[in-house]
């Protein structure tokens, strides 16, 4: 069946125009010019935290502007290719135009999803915690699979990650792990992954080969910034140091460099053992603690607003995705109904379709 290029190109133009209204390239260019002046200042790096914030913001804006401009340029080039191919009856050009139309449609749709991320903290980097829940050793193994899945997802996108703390289970897998994803909009993107994930399979740890259902929880928090004003008095903290350990209890460090911080008023506990020094581990643990307290404050504020609305709040429900490996293979999101039979690809980090569907679903809930 021949592709209707006229209709397809017009639809892409409308989608891209709506994206450009949200992104507002002119305001982005103005902010980029201002940030470039700051970057050029000789004393920029006298304040390293501010310098990193300025350069990170500049890089993000430039990348976002370049993405929109590149999509517009590709759309214009595609129109020219279609016109020339049609006029000259060039089958190869038409075939290439069809392939580029498919690629461009996918990229415009991905950018369109990005414009839906407009929450207060959506632009921020993310702190992700994965915990084994019900299911014994299978749950611990499942939690480790999820950890690898998210790290592979970040790697596929070229996003930096840093694992702060890993608590290994005795037999296999992990009890919990906390890591950051260092990319703009990482929080807004990954926040739809929060909830309980369920795995159904023939347990490799059951010598009778029985089917086992296990669960793992995913928490996603925004990384805190100086402007958040999370004031934590020293008197509210209990700080314990201990020796880092790896799988099977094997010592990773011969000194007490790992740090556990307990926030006494709330009972929130965080730990970090993957940095080289006690000072670095304490700083990393404090960043995670601040993120958790920020999210706690956000949830309390949201609960107050929901109470005022008298609608009971917009709960998503805890269980959000099911991974079935037996008697058939299927990964299905229980909120969006998005599903795939390629379970291996999902566990290897191919979860963009689930994330995009989740972002669209969340936006619909807010309407």
C-alpha positions as CSV (number, residue, x, y, z in Angstrom):
1,X,0.0,0.0,0.0
2,X,1.5,3.4,-1.1
3,X,2.3,5.8,1.7
4,X,0.2,9.1,1.7
5,X,3.2,11.4,2.2
6,X,1.0,14.5,2.0
7,X,-1.2,13.5,4.9
8,X,1.7,12.1,6.9
9,X,4.0,15.2,6.5
10,X,1.1,17.5,7.4
11,X,0.4,15.5,10.6
12,X,4.1,15.7,11.5
13,X,4.2,19.4,10.9
14,X,1.2,19.9,13.2
15,X,2.8,17.8,15.9
16,X,6.2,19.5,15.6
17,X,4.5,23.0,15.7
18,X,2.8,22.1,19.0
19,X,6.1,20.9,20.4
20,X,7.8,24.2,19.3
21,X,5.1,26.2,21.1
22,X,5.9,24.3,24.4
23,X,9.7,24.4,24.0
24,X,9.6,28.1,22.8
25,X,12.9,28.2,20.9
26,X,13.2,32.0,21.1
27,X,13.1,32.0,24.9
28,X,15.6,29.1,25.0
29,X,18.0,31.0,22.8
30,X,17.8,34.1,25.0
31,X,18.5,32.0,28.2
32,X,21.4,30.2,26.3
33,X,22.9,33.6,25.5
34,X,22.7,34.6,29.1
35,X,24.3,31.4,30.4
36,X,27.0,31.6,27.8
37,X,28.0,35.0,29.2
38,X,28.2,33.4,32.7
39,X,30.3,30.5,31.4
40,X,32.7,33.0,29.8
41,X,33.3,34.8,33.1
42,X,36.8,34.2,34.4
43,X,35.6,33.7,38.0
44,X,32.9,31.1,37.1
45,X,34.7,28.2,38.8
46,X,35.3,30.1,42.0
47,X,31.9,28.7,43.1
48,X,32.1,25.1,41.8
49,X,28.5,24.2,42.7
50,X,27.1,27.2,40.8
51,X,29.4,26.6,37.9
52,X,28.3,23.0,37.6
53,X,24.6,24.1,37.8
54,X,25.2,26.8,35.1
55,X,27.1,24.5,32.7
56,X,24.6,21.6,33.2
57,X,21.7,24.0,32.5
58,X,23.4,25.3,29.4
59,X,24.1,21.9,28.1
60,X,20.5,20.8,28.7
61,X,19.1,23.8,26.9
62,X,21.4,23.5,23.9
63,X,20.6,19.8,23.6
64,X,16.8,20.5,23.8
65,X,17.0,23.3,21.2
66,X,19.2,21.2,18.9
67,X,16.7,18.3,19.1
68,X,13.8,20.5,18.0
69,X,15.7,22.3,15.3
70,X,17.0,19.0,14.0
71,X,13.5,17.6,13.8
72,X,12.3,20.6,11.9
73,X,15.3,20.4,9.5
74,X,14.6,16.6,8.9
75,X,11.0,17.3,8.2
76,X,11.9,19.9,5.6
77,X,14.5,17.6,4.0
78,X,12.0,14.8,3.9
79,X,9.6,17.0,2.0
80,X,12.2,17.8,-0.6
81,X,13.2,14.1,-0.9
82,X,9.5,13.2,-1.5
83,X,9.1,15.9,-4.1
84,X,12.2,15.0,-6.0
85,X,11.5,11.3,-5.9
86,X,7.9,11.8,-7.1
87,X,8.9,14.1,-9.9
88,X,11.7,11.9,-11.2
89,X,9.9,8.6,-10.5
90,X,12.9,7.5,-8.4
91,X,11.8,4.3,-6.5
92,X,15.0,4.3,-4.4
93,X,14.3,7.9,-3.2
94,X,10.7,7.0,-2.4
95,X,11.8,3.9,-0.5
96,X,14.3,6.0,1.5
97,X,11.6,8.6,2.2
98,X,9.4,5.9,3.6
99,X,12.1,4.7,6.0
100,X,12.9,8.3,7.1
101,X,9.2,9.0,7.6
102,X,9.1,6.0,10.0
103,X,12.2,7.2,11.9
104,X,11.0,10.8,12.0
105,X,7.5,9.9,13.2
106,X,9.1,7.9,16.1
107,X,11.5,10.7,17.1
108,X,8.7,13.4,17.0
109,X,6.5,11.2,19.1
110,X,9.4,10.8,21.7
111,X,9.9,14.6,21.8
112,X,6.1,15.1,22.1
113,X,6.1,12.9,25.2
114,X,9.0,15.0,26.7
115,X,6.8,18.1,26.5
116,X,4.3,16.4,28.8
117,X,6.8,16.5,31.6
118,X,5.8,19.8,33.3
119,X,5.7,18.8,37.0
120,X,7.5,20.9,39.6
121,X,10.5,18.5,39.8
122,X,10.3,16.8,36.4
123,X,13.4,18.5,35.0
124,X,15.6,17.1,37.8
125,X,17.9,14.1,38.0
126,X,16.5,11.0,39.8
127,X,17.3,9.0,42.9
128,X,16.0,5.4,42.4
129,X,15.7,2.8,45.1
130,X,14.7,-0.9,44.4
131,X,13.7,-3.2,47.2
132,X,13.0,-6.9,47.2
133,X,9.5,-7.5,48.7
134,X,7.4,-10.7,49.1
135,X,8.8,-13.8,47.5
136,X,12.0,-14.8,49.3
137,X,15.1,-15.5,47.2
138,X,13.1,-15.1,44.0
139,X,12.2,-11.5,45.1
140,X,15.9,-10.7,45.7
141,X,16.8,-12.1,42.3
142,X,14.0,-10.1,40.7
143,X,15.2,-6.9,42.4
144,X,18.6,-7.4,41.0
145,X,17.1,-8.0,37.5
146,X,15.2,-4.6,37.8
147,X,18.4,-2.9,38.9
148,X,20.2,-4.1,35.8
149,X,17.2,-3.2,33.7
150,X,17.3,0.4,34.7
151,X,21.0,0.7,34.5
152,X,20.9,-0.7,31.0
153,X,18.1,1.7,30.1
154,X,20.3,4.6,31.3
155,X,23.3,3.2,29.4
156,X,21.3,2.9,26.2
157,X,20.5,6.6,26.4
158,X,24.0,7.7,27.4
159,X,22.8,8.8,30.9
160,X,25.3,8.8,33.7
161,X,24.5,6.7,36.8
162,X,26.0,6.3,40.2
163,X,25.2,3.4,42.6
164,X,25.2,4.7,46.2
165,X,24.3,1.6,48.1
166,X,23.7,-2.1,47.4
167,X,22.5,-4.5,50.1
168,X,23.1,-8.1,48.9
169,X,20.8,-11.0,49.8
170,X,22.3,-14.1,51.4
171,X,21.5,-16.6,48.7
172,X,21.2,-14.6,45.5
173,X,20.2,-11.1,44.3
174,X,19.9,-8.0,46.4
175,X,17.7,-6.8,49.3
176,X,17.9,-3.2,48.0
177,X,19.9,-0.8,45.9
178,X,19.9,3.0,45.5
179,X,21.4,4.8,42.5
180,X,21.1,8.2,40.7
181,X,20.4,8.8,37.1
182,X,22.2,12.0,36.0
183,X,20.3,13.4,33.1
184,X,17.8,16.3,32.7
185,X,14.2,15.1,33.2
186,X,15.4,11.8,34.6
187,X,12.9,12.2,37.5
188,X,10.0,13.2,35.4
189,X,10.7,10.3,33.0
190,X,11.3,7.6,35.6
191,X,8.7,8.7,38.2
192,X,6.1,6.7,36.2
193,X,8.1,3.5,37.1
194,X,7.3,3.9,40.8
195,X,5.3,1.2,42.4
196,X,5.3,-2.6,42.9
197,X,6.5,-4.8,40.1
198,X,5.5,-8.5,40.0
199,X,7.4,-11.5,38.5
200,X,5.8,-14.9,37.7
201,X,8.1,-17.7,36.6
202,X,9.3,-21.2,37.3
203,X,11.6,-20.6,40.2
204,X,15.3,-21.4,39.5
205,X,15.7,-21.7,43.2
206,X,13.0,-24.4,43.7
207,X,14.3,-27.9,43.1
208,X,10.7,-29.1,42.4
209,X,10.4,-26.6,39.6
210,X,7.3,-24.9,40.9
211,X,5.9,-21.6,39.6
212,X,6.7,-18.7,41.9
213,X,5.3,-15.2,42.2
214,X,7.6,-12.5,43.7
215,X,7.5,-8.8,44.1
216,X,9.9,-5.8,44.1
217,X,9.3,-2.2,44.9
218,X,10.6,0.8,42.9
219,X,10.8,4.3,44.5
220,X,11.8,7.3,42.4
221,X,12.7,10.7,44.0
222,X,14.0,14.0,42.5
223,X,17.5,15.0,43.4
224,X,17.5,18.0,45.8
225,X,19.0,21.4,44.9
226,X,20.1,24.3,47.0
227,X,16.9,26.1,46.4
228,X,14.9,23.4,48.1
229,X,15.8,24.6,51.6
230,X,15.7,21.2,53.2
231,X,17.0,22.2,56.7
232,X,18.2,19.2,58.6
233,X,19.6,20.1,62.1
234,X,22.6,17.9,63.2
235,X,20.7,17.0,66.3
236,X,18.0,15.3,64.2
237,X,20.6,12.8,62.8
238,X,22.2,9.6,64.1
239,X,25.2,8.7,62.0
240,X,26.7,5.2,62.2
241,X,29.7,4.0,60.4
242,X,30.4,0.3,59.4
243,X,32.5,-1.8,57.1
244,X,31.4,-2.1,53.5
245,X,30.6,-5.6,52.3
246,X,29.8,-7.3,49.1
247,X,28.1,-10.6,48.0
248,X,28.4,-13.4,50.5
249,X,29.6,-11.0,53.2
250,X,33.0,-10.6,51.5
251,X,34.8,-7.5,52.8
252,X,35.1,-4.8,50.2
253,X,36.8,-2.3,52.5
254,X,39.2,-2.9,55.4
255,X,38.1,0.4,57.1
256,X,34.7,1.6,58.5
257,X,34.0,3.8,55.5
258,X,30.3,2.9,54.9
259,X,27.8,5.4,56.5
260,X,24.2,4.9,57.7
261,X,22.2,8.0,58.6
262,X,18.9,7.9,60.5
263,X,16.7,11.0,60.5
264,X,15.3,10.7,64.0
265,X,12.0,12.8,63.6
266,X,10.8,10.7,60.7
267,X,12.7,7.4,61.1
268,X,14.0,7.6,57.5
269,X,17.2,5.6,57.2
270,X,19.7,5.9,54.3
271,X,23.1,4.4,53.8
272,X,25.9,4.6,51.3
273,X,28.9,2.2,51.0
274,X,30.1,2.4,47.4
275,X,32.3,5.5,47.7
276,X,36.0,5.3,48.6
277,X,35.9,7.4,51.8
278,X,33.7,7.9,54.8
279,X,33.4,11.6,53.9
280,X,32.2,10.8,50.4
281,X,29.7,8.2,51.6
282,X,28.3,10.6,54.2
283,X,27.9,13.3,51.5
284,X,26.1,10.8,49.2
285,X,23.9,9.5,52.0
286,X,22.9,13.1,52.9
287,X,21.9,13.8,49.3
288,X,19.6,10.7,49.3
289,X,18.2,11.7,52.7
290,X,17.4,15.2,51.4
291,X,15.7,13.8,48.4
292,X,13.5,11.5,50.6
293,X,12.6,14.3,52.9
294,X,11.8,16.6,49.9
295,X,9.5,13.9,48.5
296,X,7.9,13.4,51.9
297,X,7.1,17.1,52.1
298,X,5.7,17.0,48.5
299,X,3.5,14.0,49.4
300,X,2.2,15.8,52.5
301,X,1.4,18.9,50.5
302,X,-0.3,16.8,47.8
303,X,-2.4,15.0,50.5
304,X,-3.5,18.4,51.9
305,X,-4.6,19.5,48.4
306,X,-6.4,16.2,47.8
307,X,-8.2,16.6,51.1
308,X,-9.3,20.1,50.1
309,X,-10.6,18.7,46.9
310,X,-12.5,16.0,48.8
311,X,-11.8,13.5,46.1
312,X,-9.7,11.1,48.1
313,X,-6.7,11.8,45.9
314,X,-5.6,10.3,42.6
315,X,-3.9,7.1,43.7
316,X,-2.3,5.1,40.9
317,X,-2.5,1.8,42.8
318,X,0.6,0.1,44.1
319,X,1.0,-2.8,41.6
320,X,1.9,-1.3,38.3
321,X,3.6,-3.9,36.1
322,X,3.6,-7.7,35.7
323,X,6.4,-9.7,34.2
324,X,5.3,-13.2,33.3
325,X,7.8,-15.8,32.1
326,X,5.6,-18.9,32.6
327,X,3.3,-20.4,31.2
328,X,3.7,-17.7,28.5
329,X,6.0,-14.7,28.1
330,X,4.5,-11.2,28.6
331,X,5.3,-7.9,30.3
332,X,2.2,-5.8,30.8
333,X,1.7,-2.4,32.5
334,X,-1.5,-2.7,34.6
335,X,-2.3,1.0,34.3
336,X,-1.8,1.7,30.6
337,X,-2.4,-1.8,29.2
338,X,0.8,-1.5,27.2
339,X,2.4,-5.0,26.8
340,X,5.1,-6.9,24.9
341,X,6.0,-10.5,24.5
342,X,9.8,-9.7,24.3
343,X,10.6,-10.2,27.9
344,X,14.4,-10.5,27.3
345,X,14.5,-7.1,25.6
346,X,12.6,-5.5,28.6
347,X,15.0,-6.9,31.1
348,X,17.9,-5.6,28.9
349,X,16.6,-2.0,29.3
350,X,14.2,-1.6,26.4
351,X,11.5,0.0,28.4
352,X,10.9,3.4,26.6
353,X,7.5,2.3,25.2
354,X,6.4,1.5,28.8
355,X,7.7,4.8,30.1
356,X,6.1,6.8,27.2
357,X,2.8,5.1,27.8
358,X,3.1,5.8,31.5
359,X,3.7,9.5,31.0
360,X,0.8,9.9,28.6
361,X,-1.4,7.9,31.1
362,X,-0.4,10.1,34.0
363,X,-1.1,13.3,32.0
364,X,-4.6,11.9,31.3
365,X,-5.2,11.4,35.0
366,X,-4.3,15.0,35.7
367,X,-6.9,16.4,33.2
